[in-house]
Amino acid sequence: MATPHTPRSQKSQILPPDTVPFTRHTSQTDYRTGDLKLGRIAVLADLGRYLRVPFDSLANCVGDVPSQPDLEQIRDHLIESKILMDDKNGLRWTELTPPAQSKGSEEKTFQPLGRIISGILAKVQNCGISFSSNPNRTPLSQRNNTSRPDGYLVRDDKRTAPWTHWFDIAVPFEFKKERNTETLRDDEQKIIWSLHNIMREDPCRRFAFGITIEDTQLRLWLSNRAFVAATEPINFFENIGGVISLFYALASASINMKGLGWDPTVERVRNGEEIQYRFTVGDKVFITTREIATYGADSMVGRGTRVYEAMDINGEKVAIKDSWREVDRPSEGEILEKILASCENKLRPEEVADAKRHFVGIQLWEDVIIDDARDETLRPMVGDEHDGIEKWVAIGLEPILSERPHLPSTGDVPDSGRLSAFLPTQLGIVGRHETGIPRRVHGRTVFKEVGVVVKDVTSLADNLRCLFDGLKALYYLHKAGWVHRDFSIGNVIWVVDDNVGIGKLGDFEYAKEVDSVTSHDVRTGTMHFMAVEVENQTYLFRSITPHLRPLGKRKPHDSSLLRNPPFRMNFLHDIESVWWAFVWIFFYHTD
């Protein structure tokens, strides 16, 4: 006789809701028009907010700060150089007056700042940066970018060109003579764009600092793949010790450039006019030969995914992916290992073999190691005194929305790129519910096969075959008990070997077991290919059970009514994404 037991309650059988997806404005047409205003709107709308932290907590993360004797020595040097003066009124800058009191132009008002910063940088041996103020000159860019910071700290070694390139900018600056709501917002929007441009342009950057000054108030900014942060302001004229310590720390961080966000495990190399990158993954080195997909780096917060075709030291072709995942998520390599293990358990041997043919093959994966530690996003507030005092600040878009679009020199903005395309719904993003400060870890994955994403396949017949093979991969994935959750035209690749092509499913970063109990706060989604229920985060098509009474005959609290379970993606949602991919191909493909 079976042993009696208490059955599981209905509540215990309900799985938690899936991670909420939200679309990226930087993946829309508006962002890619080349219009500076539209680009800023897209970036700011995606970001939505920044983290406000105490000045000292972030400044102490930059680099070595001067000891008290060193601070006094630098102060004496600045006095001897007539950059500082010490009289009965105390310490004050010799040439720089409070900007709001100045009758000169903004450029002329802040001109003495260059001498102040240079005087501090000169006291750090082997300093690798210098200050440049070029408000009327646009830095060189790999993108159609016409923005000009008011100034910047620029690296002195390995300069890309005689004329400053965004690759060489270590710390961008924005200045305003006045401090009010309008000037604060304008500086915020401009410094965020500069930090965004540094991070999207350069695969060698892990993070970047920025500085804004409004009248007498200075703020330090940080951008990494987990968040954007800004400090509470300090008074540039009253907190002279804090100013000296900040620029001393920036100079110290520039000695090896790692402290200013440069990645020592990736190097930019020139092959004639072509730019290539040398990536280190574990103990292996790969050099890129072409970009496959780098649009993931366009979003300030997220995985920042870049994918390249590359070659190893033996000349073998591979694909290499560089990305930042949430610190508590497994890597794509680990996920695919688990998927293949599920296939071994639930599929027939011949199906397992065919599934492996239709999944991308991973050669190796490693987290990036810098200074013997896993590369994670910076924690701007460390210590018990800072616990729980972070504050998120919403980003306002009003001044940008009130201005006319800034048209690029290469043509008109198409209708789909107008400001109205963002309104009214696209300016909102799904609310985030994480607690604390988000953290991400830097990883790289090397794939065995190199192919072309289905959206770039030129033959319609190959296009359709590729999608059909992607559907077959989903069949095996679903049979093994997993959902992909991000099927799109960028996640299926067409691989040709010996003149025979096959479609392979990739990007398993968001795949999970259908009955998994794990959930994260927020994730991106490819909106064009998202199932309508996923977009709405609710079940729209539900079966009617036989015992349900007609609507007019139900009573309040009728037990025959179906409960609304937490929303979770299922196999049909993956299949619907395939349908939308087919629709996209038929509307946008040119044979």
C-alpha positions as CSV (number, residue, x, y, z in Angstrom):
1,M,0.0,0.0,0.0
2,A,1.3,3.4,-0.9
3,T,2.5,5.6,1.9
4,P,0.0,8.5,2.6
5,H,1.4,11.9,1.9
6,T,0.2,15.5,1.8
7,P,-0.3,16.6,-1.8
8,R,1.5,19.7,-3.0
9,S,-0.7,22.8,-2.8
10,Q,-1.7,24.5,-6.0
11,K,0.2,27.5,-5.0
12,S,3.5,25.6,-4.7
13,Q,3.1,24.4,-8.3
14,I,2.9,27.8,-9.8
15,L,6.2,28.8,-11.3
16,P,7.4,32.4,-10.9
17,P,7.0,34.8,-13.8
18,D,9.6,35.1,-16.5
19,T,12.1,38.0,-16.7
20,V,10.3,41.0,-18.1
21,P,11.7,42.0,-21.6
22,F,11.9,45.5,-23.0
23,T,12.9,46.8,-26.3
24,R,15.9,49.0,-27.1
25,H,15.4,52.4,-28.7
26,T,19.0,52.2,-30.0
27,S,17.9,49.2,-32.2
28,Q,15.2,51.4,-33.9
29,T,15.5,53.4,-37.1
30,D,15.5,56.7,-35.2
31,Y,18.9,56.0,-33.6
32,R,20.5,55.0,-36.9
33,T,19.5,58.1,-39.0
34,G,22.7,59.9,-38.0
35,D,20.7,62.7,-36.5
36,L,22.4,63.7,-33.2
37,K,19.2,64.8,-31.4
38,L,17.4,61.5,-32.3
39,G,20.4,59.5,-31.3
40,R,20.5,61.2,-27.9
41,I,16.8,60.7,-27.4
42,A,17.2,56.9,-28.1
43,V,20.2,56.6,-25.7
44,L,18.5,58.6,-22.9
45,A,15.2,56.8,-23.3
46,D,16.9,53.4,-23.0
47,L,19.0,54.5,-20.0
48,G,16.0,56.1,-18.2
49,R,18.0,56.9,-15.0
50,Y,21.4,57.2,-13.5
51,L,22.8,56.4,-10.0
52,R,23.7,59.3,-7.7
53,V,26.5,58.5,-5.3
54,P,28.6,60.4,-2.8
55,F,31.6,62.2,-4.4
56,D,34.3,60.6,-2.3
57,S,33.0,57.0,-2.8
58,L,33.3,57.2,-6.6
59,A,36.5,59.4,-6.6
60,N,38.2,56.8,-4.4
61,C,37.5,54.1,-7.1
62,V,39.4,56.0,-9.8
63,G,43.0,55.6,-8.8
64,D,45.6,56.3,-6.0
65,V,44.8,59.4,-4.1
66,P,47.6,61.6,-2.7
67,S,48.7,61.2,0.9
68,Q,48.4,64.3,3.0
69,P,52.1,65.2,2.6
70,D,51.8,64.7,-1.2
71,L,48.6,66.8,-1.2
72,E,50.4,69.6,0.6
73,Q,53.4,69.3,-1.8
74,I,51.1,69.6,-4.8
75,R,49.4,72.6,-3.2
76,D,52.7,74.3,-2.7
77,H,53.7,73.5,-6.3
78,L,50.5,75.1,-7.6
79,I,51.1,78.2,-5.4
80,E,54.7,78.5,-6.7
81,S,53.4,78.2,-10.2
82,K,50.9,81.0,-9.5
83,I,48.0,78.6,-10.3
84,L,46.9,78.9,-6.7
85,M,47.2,81.8,-4.4
86,D,47.1,81.8,-0.6
87,D,46.2,85.1,1.1
88,K,44.1,86.4,3.9
89,N,41.0,85.0,2.2
90,G,42.5,81.5,2.1
91,L,43.3,79.3,-1.0
92,R,41.8,80.3,-4.3
93,W,42.5,79.8,-8.0
94,T,44.6,82.7,-9.4
95,E,43.0,83.0,-12.9
96,L,39.8,81.1,-12.6
97,T,36.9,83.1,-11.2
98,P,33.4,81.8,-10.4
99,P,32.0,81.3,-13.9
100,A,28.6,82.8,-13.2
101,Q,30.3,86.1,-12.3
102,S,32.4,86.1,-15.6
103,K,31.3,88.4,-18.4
104,G,33.4,86.5,-20.9
105,S,32.4,83.6,-23.2
106,E,32.1,80.1,-21.8
107,E,35.2,79.0,-23.6
108,K,37.2,82.0,-22.3
109,T,35.8,81.6,-18.8
110,F,36.9,78.0,-18.4
111,Q,40.3,78.5,-20.3
112,P,42.3,78.7,-17.0
113,L,41.0,75.2,-16.1
114,G,43.6,73.7,-18.5
115,R,46.5,75.2,-16.6
116,I,45.0,74.0,-13.2
117,I,44.6,70.4,-14.5
118,S,48.0,70.4,-16.2
119,G,49.7,71.6,-13.0
120,I,48.2,68.7,-11.0
121,L,48.9,66.0,-13.7
122,A,52.5,67.1,-13.9
123,K,53.1,65.9,-10.3
124,V,52.3,62.3,-11.2
125,Q,55.3,60.4,-12.7
126,N,54.6,58.6,-15.9
127,C,51.2,60.3,-16.3
128,G,49.7,59.1,-19.6
129,I,47.1,61.8,-20.2
130,S,46.9,65.5,-20.9
131,F,44.1,68.1,-20.9
132,S,42.8,69.5,-24.2
133,S,40.0,72.1,-24.7
134,N,38.6,72.2,-28.2
135,P,35.0,73.2,-28.0
136,N,34.9,74.1,-31.8
137,R,36.6,70.9,-33.1
138,T,34.8,67.6,-33.6
139,P,36.9,64.5,-32.7
140,L,37.3,61.8,-35.3
141,S,34.9,59.0,-35.1
142,Q,34.1,55.6,-36.7
143,R,30.4,56.6,-36.6
144,N,28.4,59.5,-38.0
145,N,28.9,61.6,-34.9
146,T,29.0,65.4,-34.8
147,S,29.1,65.9,-31.1
148,R,31.9,68.0,-29.5
149,P,32.8,67.8,-25.8
150,D,33.8,71.1,-24.2
151,G,37.1,69.4,-23.3
152,Y,38.7,66.1,-22.5
153,L,41.6,64.3,-20.9
154,V,43.3,62.6,-23.9
155,R,45.9,59.8,-23.8
156,D,49.4,60.8,-24.8
157,D,50.6,57.4,-26.0
158,K,49.3,55.2,-28.9
159,R,47.4,58.1,-30.4
160,T,45.2,57.1,-33.3
161,A,45.8,60.2,-35.3
162,P,47.3,63.7,-34.9
163,W,43.8,65.0,-34.7
164,T,42.0,63.6,-31.6
165,H,40.0,60.5,-32.2
166,W,37.3,59.3,-29.8
167,F,39.5,56.2,-29.3
168,D,42.0,58.5,-27.5
169,I,39.6,60.4,-25.2
170,A,40.0,59.2,-21.6
171,V,37.6,61.6,-19.8
172,P,35.2,64.0,-21.6
173,F,34.1,67.3,-20.0
174,E,31.1,69.5,-20.3
175,F,31.0,73.1,-18.9
176,K,28.3,75.7,-18.1
177,K,28.7,79.1,-16.7
178,E,25.3,79.0,-15.0
179,R,23.9,76.4,-12.7
180,N,20.1,75.9,-13.1
181,T,17.7,73.2,-14.2
182,E,18.3,73.8,-17.9
183,T,22.1,73.9,-17.7
184,L,22.2,70.8,-15.5
185,R,20.0,68.8,-17.8
186,D,21.9,69.9,-20.9
187,D,25.2,68.9,-19.4
188,E,23.7,65.6,-18.2
189,Q,22.4,64.8,-21.7
190,K,25.7,65.8,-23.4
191,I,28.0,63.9,-21.0
192,I,25.9,60.8,-21.2
193,W,26.1,60.9,-25.0
194,S,29.9,61.3,-24.9
195,L,30.3,58.4,-22.5
196,H,27.9,56.4,-24.7
197,N,30.0,57.2,-27.8
198,I,33.2,56.1,-26.1
199,M,31.7,52.8,-25.1
200,R,30.1,52.0,-28.4
201,E,33.1,53.1,-30.5
202,D,35.8,51.3,-28.7
203,P,36.0,47.5,-28.0
204,C,39.0,48.3,-25.9
205,R,37.0,50.2,-23.2
206,R,35.5,48.5,-20.2
207,F,34.2,51.7,-18.6
208,A,34.7,55.5,-18.9
209,F,34.7,58.5,-16.6
210,G,33.3,62.0,-17.4
211,I,33.2,65.4,-15.7
212,T,30.6,68.1,-15.7
213,I,31.0,71.6,-14.2
214,E,28.1,74.0,-13.8
215,D,29.3,77.4,-12.3
216,T,31.3,76.3,-9.2
217,Q,29.9,72.7,-9.0
218,L,31.8,69.7,-10.3
219,R,30.4,66.2,-10.7
220,L,32.3,63.0,-11.6
221,W,30.5,60.5,-13.9
222,L,31.0,56.8,-14.6
223,S,29.6,54.7,-17.4
224,N,29.9,50.9,-17.5
225,R,27.7,48.1,-18.8
226,A,25.7,47.8,-15.6
227,F,24.8,51.5,-14.9
228,V,25.6,55.1,-15.3
229,A,26.5,57.0,-12.1
230,A,27.1,60.6,-11.1
231,T,28.4,62.0,-7.9
232,E,26.9,64.6,-5.6
233,P,28.7,67.9,-6.7
234,I,31.6,69.4,-4.9
235,N,32.5,73.1,-5.0
236,F,35.5,73.6,-7.3
237,F,36.5,76.8,-5.5
238,E,35.9,75.7,-1.9
239,N,37.0,72.0,-2.0
240,I,40.4,72.6,-3.6
241,G,41.8,69.5,-1.9
242,G,39.1,67.4,-3.4
243,V,39.8,68.8,-6.9
244,I,43.5,68.1,-6.5
245,S,42.9,64.5,-5.3
246,L,40.5,63.8,-8.2
247,F,42.9,64.8,-11.0
248,Y,45.8,63.2,-9.2
249,A,43.8,59.9,-9.1
250,L,42.9,60.2,-12.8
251,A,46.6,60.8,-13.5
252,S,47.6,57.7,-11.4
253,A,45.0,55.6,-13.2
254,S,46.5,56.6,-16.6
255,I,49.9,55.1,-15.8
256,N,48.7,51.8,-17.3
257,M,45.4,53.0,-18.6
258,K,43.5,50.1,-16.9
259,G,42.2,52.4,-14.3
260,L,40.6,54.7,-16.9
261,G,38.7,51.8,-18.5
262,W,41.1,50.4,-21.1
263,D,41.1,46.6,-21.4
264,P,44.6,45.1,-21.4
265,T,43.3,41.8,-22.9
266,V,42.3,43.4,-26.2
267,E,44.5,45.5,-28.5
268,R,43.7,47.6,-31.5
269,V,46.0,47.0,-34.5
270,R,46.1,48.6,-37.9
271,N,46.4,46.6,-41.1
272,G,46.8,49.3,-43.7
273,E,43.6,51.4,-43.5
274,E,41.8,48.5,-41.7
275,I,41.4,48.4,-38.0
276,Q,41.6,44.9,-36.4
277,Y,41.5,43.7,-32.7
278,R,43.6,41.2,-31.0
279,F,41.6,39.4,-28.3
280,T,43.0,37.2,-25.5
281,V,40.7,34.4,-24.3
282,G,42.3,32.4,-21.6
283,D,45.7,31.5,-22.9
284,K,44.7,31.8,-26.6
285,V,44.9,34.8,-28.9
286,F,42.7,35.7,-31.8
287,I,42.8,38.5,-34.3
288,T,39.6,39.8,-35.9
289,T,39.1,39.8,-39.7
290,R,35.6,41.4,-39.9
291,E,32.7,42.5,-37.8
292,I,29.7,40.2,-37.7
293,A,27.5,42.1,-35.3
294,T,28.4,45.0,-33.0
295,Y,25.0,46.7,-32.6
296,G,24.7,45.3,-29.1
297,A,27.3,47.8,-27.9
298,D,25.0,50.7,-28.9
299,S,23.0,50.4,-25.6
300,M,24.7,51.9,-22.6
301,V,23.4,49.4,-20.1
302,G,23.3,45.8,-21.1
303,R,25.5,43.1,-22.5
304,G,27.3,45.3,-24.9
305,T,27.7,42.3,-27.2
306,R,30.2,42.4,-30.1
307,V,30.8,39.5,-32.4
308,Y,33.7,39.2,-34.9
309,E,35.0,36.8,-37.4
310,A,38.6,36.0,-36.2
311,M,41.6,33.8,-36.8
312,D,43.6,31.9,-34.3
313,I,47.4,31.6,-34.4
314,N,47.1,28.6,-36.8
315,G,45.0,30.5,-39.3
316,E,41.7,28.7,-38.4
317,K,38.6,30.8,-38.7
318,V,36.4,31.2,-35.6
319,A,33.8,33.6,-34.3
320,I,34.4,35.5,-31.1
321,K,31.8,37.1,-28.9
322,D,32.7,39.7,-26.3
323,S,29.8,40.6,-23.8
324,W,28.9,41.5,-20.2
325,R,26.3,39.2,-18.6
326,E,24.6,39.8,-15.2
327,V,26.8,38.6,-12.4
328,D,24.4,35.9,-11.3
329,R,23.7,34.5,-14.8
330,P,25.6,31.5,-16.2
331,S,27.6,32.0,-19.3
332,E,26.4,31.0,-22.8
333,G,28.9,28.1,-22.8
334,E,27.5,26.8,-19.5
335,I,23.9,27.1,-20.8
336,L,24.7,25.2,-24.0
337,E,26.4,22.5,-22.0
338,K,23.2,22.1,-19.9
339,I,21.1,22.0,-23.1
340,L,23.2,19.3,-24.6
341,A,23.0,17.3,-21.4
342,S,19.2,17.6,-21.5
343,C,19.3,16.5,-25.2
344,E,21.3,13.4,-24.2
345,N,18.7,12.5,-21.5
346,K,15.5,13.2,-23.5
347,L,16.3,12.7,-27.2
348,R,17.2,9.6,-29.3
349,P,20.9,9.2,-30.2
350,E,20.2,10.2,-33.8
351,E,18.3,13.3,-32.7
352,V,21.1,14.3,-30.4
353,A,23.5,14.2,-33.3
354,D,21.2,16.2,-35.5
355,A,20.6,18.7,-32.7
356,K,24.4,19.3,-32.4
357,R,24.5,20.0,-36.1
358,H,21.8,22.6,-35.8
359,F,23.2,24.3,-32.6
360,V,26.2,26.6,-32.9
361,G,29.3,24.8,-31.6
362,I,31.4,26.5,-28.9
363,Q,35.1,26.0,-28.8
364,L,35.8,27.7,-25.5
365,W,34.5,30.3,-23.1
366,E,36.3,32.3,-20.4
367,D,35.6,35.2,-18.1
368,V,38.0,38.0,-18.7
369,I,40.8,38.1,-16.1
370,I,42.5,41.4,-15.2
371,D,45.1,41.6,-12.4
372,D,44.3,38.0,-11.4
373,A,40.6,38.8,-10.8
374,R,37.4,38.3,-12.8
375,D,36.6,41.5,-14.7
376,E,33.3,42.8,-13.2
377,T,31.7,46.2,-13.3
378,L,32.9,48.7,-10.8
379,R,31.2,49.0,-7.4
380,P,31.0,52.7,-6.8
381,M,30.1,52.5,-3.1
382,V,32.1,50.0,-1.0
383,G,31.9,49.9,2.8
384,D,29.3,49.8,5.5
385,E,29.0,53.6,5.5
386,H,27.6,53.6,2.0
387,D,25.2,50.6,2.3
388,G,21.7,51.4,1.1
389,I,22.2,55.1,0.4
390,E,22.2,54.9,-3.4
391,K,19.6,57.0,-5.2
392,W,18.3,56.6,-8.8
393,V,17.6,59.8,-10.7
394,A,15.2,59.9,-13.6
395,I,16.6,61.4,-16.8
396,G,14.5,64.2,-18.4
397,L,14.2,64.6,-22.1
398,E,12.2,67.8,-22.4
399,P,14.8,70.2,-23.8
400,I,15.8,67.7,-26.5
401,L,12.2,67.1,-27.5
402,S,11.6,70.8,-27.9
403,E,14.4,71.3,-30.3
404,R,14.3,70.7,-34.1
405,P,16.1,67.7,-35.4
406,H,19.8,68.2,-36.3
407,L,20.0,66.8,-39.8
408,P,23.2,64.9,-40.8
409,S,25.1,66.2,-43.8
410,T,24.4,63.0,-45.8
411,G,20.7,63.4,-46.4
412,D,17.3,63.9,-44.9
413,V,15.9,62.0,-42.0
414,P,13.4,59.4,-43.2
415,D,9.8,59.6,-41.8
416,S,10.4,56.7,-39.6
417,G,13.3,58.6,-38.0
418,R,11.3,61.6,-36.8
419,L,10.9,62.5,-33.1
420,S,7.2,61.5,-33.3
421,A,8.3,57.9,-33.8
422,F,9.2,57.9,-30.1
423,L,5.9,59.3,-28.8
424,P,3.9,58.6,-26.9
425,T,4.7,55.1,-25.8
426,Q,8.3,54.5,-26.8
427,L,9.7,57.0,-24.4
428,G,8.7,54.7,-21.5
429,I,10.7,51.6,-20.5
430,V,9.6,48.7,-18.4
431,G,10.2,49.6,-14.7
432,R,13.1,47.8,-13.2
433,H,12.7,46.2,-9.8
434,E,16.2,45.2,-8.8
435,T,17.5,46.1,-5.4
436,G,21.0,47.5,-4.9
437,I,23.4,48.4,-7.7
438,P,23.4,46.1,-10.7
439,R,26.6,44.2,-11.5
440,R,27.9,42.5,-14.6
441,V,30.8,40.2,-15.5
442,H,32.9,40.4,-18.6
443,G,33.2,37.2,-20.7
444,R,34.2,35.9,-24.1
445,T,33.0,33.0,-26.1
446,V,34.8,31.4,-29.2
447,F,32.6,29.6,-31.7
448,K,33.7,26.8,-34.0
449,E,31.6,27.9,-37.0
450,V,31.7,31.2,-38.8
451,G,28.7,32.1,-40.8
452,V,26.3,34.9,-41.9
453,V,23.3,35.9,-39.8
454,V,20.1,35.2,-41.7
455,K,19.2,38.8,-42.2
456,D,22.4,39.2,-44.2
457,V,22.0,36.1,-46.4
458,T,21.6,37.3,-50.0
459,S,19.7,34.3,-51.5
460,L,16.0,34.0,-50.6
461,A,16.2,30.3,-51.0
462,D,19.1,30.1,-48.5
463,N,17.3,32.6,-46.3
464,L,14.2,30.3,-46.0
465,R,16.3,27.2,-45.6
466,C,18.2,28.9,-42.8
467,L,15.0,29.8,-41.0
468,F,13.7,26.2,-41.5
469,D,16.9,24.8,-39.9
470,G,16.5,27.3,-37.1
471,L,13.0,26.0,-36.6
472,K,14.4,22.4,-36.5
473,A,16.9,23.5,-33.8
474,L,14.0,24.9,-31.8
475,Y,12.2,21.5,-32.2
476,Y,15.1,19.7,-30.5
477,L,15.5,22.5,-27.9
478,H,11.8,22.2,-26.9
479,K,11.9,18.4,-26.9
480,A,14.8,18.7,-24.4
481,G,12.6,20.9,-22.2
482,W,14.1,24.3,-23.0
483,V,12.8,27.6,-24.4
484,H,15.1,29.9,-26.4
485,R,13.3,33.2,-25.6
486,D,15.1,35.4,-28.1
487,F,14.7,34.0,-31.6
488,S,15.4,36.6,-34.2
489,I,17.0,37.2,-37.6
490,G,20.2,38.0,-35.8
491,N,20.3,34.7,-33.9
492,V,20.3,32.2,-36.7
493,I,23.4,31.9,-38.8
494,W,23.9,30.4,-42.3
495,V,27.1,28.2,-42.4
496,V,28.5,26.9,-45.6
497,D,30.9,24.0,-45.6
498,D,32.0,22.2,-48.8
499,N,29.3,24.1,-50.7
500,V,26.6,22.8,-48.4
501,G,24.7,25.3,-46.3
502,I,23.0,24.7,-43.0
503,G,21.2,27.0,-40.6
504,K,22.4,27.0,-37.0
505,L,20.7,28.4,-33.9
506,G,22.8,30.6,-31.6
507,D,22.6,33.1,-28.8
508,F,21.5,30.8,-26.0
509,E,22.2,33.5,-23.3
510,Y,18.5,33.9,-22.4
511,A,17.6,30.2,-22.9
512,K,16.1,28.5,-19.8
513,E,14.4,25.3,-18.9
514,V,10.7,25.6,-19.3
515,D,10.0,24.7,-15.6
516,S,12.9,26.8,-14.3
517,V,12.2,28.7,-11.1
518,T,14.9,31.3,-11.7
519,S,14.0,34.8,-12.8
520,H,15.8,38.1,-13.3
521,D,14.7,41.7,-13.0
522,V,14.8,42.8,-16.6
523,R,16.2,41.7,-19.9
524,T,16.2,43.1,-23.5
525,G,14.1,41.6,-26.2
526,T,14.1,41.8,-30.0
527,M,10.8,43.6,-30.3
528,H,10.2,43.0,-34.0
529,F,10.2,39.2,-33.5
530,M,8.6,39.0,-30.0
531,A,5.4,37.1,-29.6
532,V,2.5,39.3,-28.8
533,E,1.8,37.7,-25.5
534,V,5.4,38.3,-24.5
535,E,5.2,41.9,-25.6
536,N,2.0,42.3,-23.4
537,Q,3.3,40.1,-20.6
538,T,0.0,38.4,-20.3
539,Y,-1.8,35.4,-21.8
540,L,-4.1,36.6,-24.5
541,F,-5.1,33.2,-26.0
542,R,-6.4,30.8,-23.3
543,S,-8.3,27.6,-23.6
544,I,-11.9,27.4,-22.4
545,T,-12.4,24.5,-20.1
546,P,-15.6,22.5,-20.4
547,H,-16.7,23.1,-16.8
548,L,-16.8,26.9,-17.3
549,R,-20.3,28.3,-17.2
550,P,-21.4,30.9,-19.8
551,L,-20.3,34.4,-18.9
552,G,-23.8,35.7,-18.2
553,K,-24.6,32.9,-15.7
554,R,-21.5,33.2,-13.6
555,K,-21.7,34.4,-10.0
556,P,-19.3,36.6,-8.2
557,H,-16.2,34.7,-7.1
558,D,-17.2,31.8,-9.3
559,S,-14.7,29.0,-8.7
560,S,-15.0,27.9,-12.3
561,L,-13.1,31.0,-13.4
562,L,-9.5,30.3,-14.4
563,R,-6.8,31.8,-12.3
564,N,-4.4,34.1,-14.0
565,P,-1.0,32.4,-13.5
566,P,2.2,34.4,-13.6
567,F,3.3,35.0,-17.2
568,R,6.0,32.7,-18.6
569,M,7.3,32.2,-22.1
570,N,6.6,28.8,-23.6
571,F,7.4,26.8,-26.7
572,L,4.6,28.5,-28.8
573,H,6.2,31.9,-28.2
574,D,9.4,30.7,-29.7
575,I,7.5,29.4,-32.7
576,E,5.7,32.7,-33.1
577,S,9.1,34.5,-33.3
578,V,10.0,32.2,-36.2
579,W,6.8,33.3,-37.9
580,W,7.7,37.0,-37.5
581,A,11.2,36.2,-38.8
582,F,9.6,34.8,-42.0
583,V,7.4,37.9,-42.3
584,W,10.4,40.2,-41.9
585,I,12.3,38.3,-44.7
586,F,9.4,38.5,-47.1
587,F,8.9,42.3,-46.5
588,Y,12.6,43.4,-46.3
589,H,14.6,40.8,-48.2
590,T,16.1,41.7,-51.6
591,D,17.3,38.7,-53.5
